[in-house]
Amino acid sequence: MTRTTIALDTRTRDQLKRYGTHGETYDQIIDRLMGEAERHAFYEQVRRIQANHDKIPWLTDDEAWAGLL
């Protein structure tokens, strides 16, 4: 796998360290946090759809679906 360098403020680096567990690399921390963010975004979409279930254009209006997602 190819590696790269990302410049961070020391404050950001220190914050990132606090999210890690013992022995976890920065790459692993970032990968885990991104996975958590993606899951959170997915569940937020589900909640929005559930909150608007009476407005869902069941399989009929693609533009309306796009507005919900």
Secondary structure, 3 states (H helix, E strand, C coil): CCCCCCCCCHHHHHHHHHHCCCCCCHHHHHHHHHHHHHHHHHHHHHHHHHHCHHHCCCCCCHHHHHHHC
